[in-house]
């Protein structure tokens, strides 16, 4: 915690530490906003989505006129205050009826923005059945080739995964799969449906899955988009080195389990190696002179030294 | 007859039950044209098959069709999940999800590696480890457990040190308690200074390291540097600073002036001198600036001749540059000074092209390359 002005009590310190950038991050918090003249339809809609994401989101009271596509700064400021990196803003106007803007932040600045039009909406209360527990991690299904082919749809898929994924779970209880979200893409709309998973007996170990629709259900149409530039996207997706698993080179284990290492050496001149000296093999000075005389008279042959 | 009928009825009933049971235990197979793609870590299923467009567009068949799509996807996912390594805890079976494969952007950038502070580096080099200290310490004098820090510790200290012995070598009229307080304040200040110094170091800012820590801790070298700083921080940067009696000015401190090489090729030197020459000696005549200057001078003189005033060598009290009659006329018309001047300038230029410097009632407008007035 390298701050010039130190936090005055441990509680303040904990709050600051929570907001620091970390290697393994906190779950993305979401802000649900709506304007002053949204109308009951959109307010119900946003409340229902908030109900799905209760654990990691905040539903704020009606905001003054926000225009994310024109001036994103007030939204950024709000998100910074609440330490939220996702937001959903519902509005309704004559020009853009039943408007829902989903947005993503990186480092408290806007990353992606997408505007969706909501149609044929049925809320949680329209389906009269028992719902799921709050904060359940949903299973998501994306149908349709558009999610792979079209750029807008691809980005929207990424945003939706980010939005609804919830906690990055490592261990899941097998009975805990309760919620399923389906996004089907056709040329003009994306159908969002939400189901409750019922696990029935099948003859085998793996259960038979049955679904029951619990809502909310809506048809979305992509209106305006404002996606991040490629380099900003790259920057945002950069993962810390700690999480990358590197290969360990030059180490191996043999059959018996002993650890073997591999050392790379420079080329050694075997002629200059320090070995035990055998006096008998030593060339005496007289012999040396004789060989020298011989060498000077005849043409010197180059010596071949085998180098391995 | 009745018995066989009964038996038949029972048989049919049994058959019904069996068919029902077999129907219930439906298959868990999911067969699709293109295989589904999974990201089990995110509980994500991607279905790349082409949709039955009719079924989707028709609002009657839509719910059932979509539900069937979802069901297939989730069934396939469950098959994958059930095959993962599991462990049991508290009567519940847990499954370890694998790492996610979808690339999602982070919330905040990756934290930078923090540089070690001076103490941390020293501790690491020496091999010191952090020892966990107890919150309470046994106090022999008070015969109870006293917290190591905080309000209660201060109170306990007060209890213990209600009296202070005055040692022989200390001035008897000195307030020992005040001295203790002062020393504590110094220690706190030193700690704060060191914390800020660590922060400055990590942010790569420079901090003076002398004159703050106190005389006890400074070596002779440090004192020399302190003296140098105190001399340097004068108006003449220590050059004309008179020395105190018995003061020895420390040698070798301060920035050494770097002289250029006398030997070696003189290309850099030549280049430098030529650039200076270029700036000083301008052979070219900037025609437009010369013209404008001339025009301006003449305008001012003409104006002053009319008004009958002296040429103001200094700036006018009213402020701003000298505005001629036509300037004022133009501003009244609402055109602005510059517009009228532009027109006049174009006239002059036209005259120039024909022949001779068209002097006269020309007005200067645009600043030619910003050098008009300053030049």
Interface residues (C-beta under 8 A of the other chain):
Chain A: X2 X3 X4 X20 X21 X22 X23 X25 X26 X28 X85 X104 X105 X106 X107 X108 X111 X137 X138 X139 X140 X141 X142 X143 X144 X145 X147 X148 X158 X161 X162 X165 X168 X169 X170 X171 X172 X173 X174 X175 X177 X180 X182 X184 X186 X191 X193 X195 X197 X199 X200 X201 X202 X203 X204 X205 X206 X207 X208 X209 X210 X211 X213 X233 X235 X236 X237 X238 X239 X240
Chain B: X24 X25 X26 X27 X28 X41 X42 X43 X44 X45 X46 X47 X48 X49 X50 X51 X53 X56 X57 X62 X63 X66 X67 X69 X70 X71 X73 X74 X75 X77 X78 X79 X81 X82 X86 X92 X93 X94 X95 X96 X97 X100 X102 X103 X104 X105 X106 X107 X108 X109 X110 X111 X114 X196 X198 X199 X202 X203
